[in-house]
Amino acid sequence: IVMFNLKLDTLRGDLGLPAFPPKDLQYRFLSQVLPVYYLRTRTYSKSITKPPFLVNYQGALFRAFPGGWQSMLDVGKGKYRRVKLAEGRPALGQVKVDLSEA
């Protein structure tokens, strides 16, 4: 089965409410979905003590199965540079830390 949905791996707050599926649907079905291709871009800002005082940067979390999870920094002109490769899916907070240290 091939599904296209960026939010299947997110815990939904409406499960279990009247007229919605039960909460165990998250475990029985949605949490069992394996992301084969995953791309999530994010934009961040970092405060520094010297001018320009605020640095904007962006990057992406990328995976192409069976490869690992890649934290990638946008270097401009539509190009990305891998800054970290992980076997397990990192939290978005960890991706931000990886990109800010690059």
C-alpha positions in Angstrom: 0.0 0.0 0.0 1.4 3.4 -0.9 0.0 6.4 1.0 0.8 10.1 0.6 0.3 12.0 3.8 2.8 14.1 5.8 0.9 13.8 9.1 0.4 10.1 9.6 3.3 10.0 12.1 1.8 12.8 14.2 -0.3 12.0 17.3 -3.8 13.3 16.5 -5.8 15.1 19.2 -9.2 14.3 17.7 -8.9 10.5 18.0 -11.3 9.2 20.6 -13.8 12.0 20.3 -17.4 11.3 19.3 -17.7 10.5 15.6 -13.9 9.9 15.3 -12.0 6.7 15.4 -10.8 5.3 18.8 -7.5 6.3 20.2 -6.0 2.8 19.7 -6.1 3.5 16.0 -2.8 5.5 16.5 -1.0 2.4 17.7 -2.8 -0.3 15.6 -2.4 1.4 12.3 -1.0 4.9 12.1 2.2 4.2 14.2 2.9 1.2 12.1 3.4 3.2 8.8 7.0 3.2 7.6 8.0 6.5 6.0 9.9 5.5 2.8 10.5 9.1 1.5 10.4 11.9 4.0 11.2 15.6 3.5 10.4 18.3 6.0 11.9 21.7 5.5 12.2 24.2 8.4 13.3 27.8 8.8 15.1 28.9 12.0 16.6 32.0 13.6 19.6 32.3 15.9 20.4 35.3 18.1 24.1 36.3 18.4 25.9 39.1 20.2 27.5 40.7 17.2 25.9 42.4 14.2 23.6 41.5 12.5 22.4 40.0 15.9 19.9 37.7 14.2 21.0 34.9 11.7 18.3 33.2 9.7 19.0 29.7 8.4 17.0 26.8 7.0 17.4 23.2 6.4 15.6 19.9 6.0 15.1 16.5 7.5 15.3 13.9 4.7 15.1 10.2 4.4 15.0 7.8 1.4 14.4 4.3 2.6 16.5 2.2 3.4 19.0 5.0 4.1 19.4 6.9 7.3 17.8 10.2 8.4 19.8 13.2 7.1 19.9 16.6 8.6 20.6 19.0 5.7 21.6 22.6 5.8 20.4 24.9 2.9 23.5 26.5 1.4 21.6 28.6 -1.2 20.6 28.2 -4.9 18.5 25.2 -4.1 21.4 23.1 -2.8 21.7 21.3 0.6 24.7 20.0 2.5 24.3 17.0 4.8 25.5 17.9 8.4 24.5 14.7 10.2 23.3 11.2 9.4 21.3 9.2 12.0 20.0 5.7 12.0 16.8 6.6 13.9 14.5 9.5 13.3 15.8 12.6 15.3 13.4 15.0 17.0 13.0 18.3 15.2 14.7 20.0 18.1 17.8 17.9 17.5 17.7 18.7 13.8 17.7 22.4 14.8 20.8 21.9 17.0 22.6 20.0 14.3 21.9 22.7 11.8 22.9 25.6 14.1 26.3 23.8 14.9 27.1 23.4 11.2 
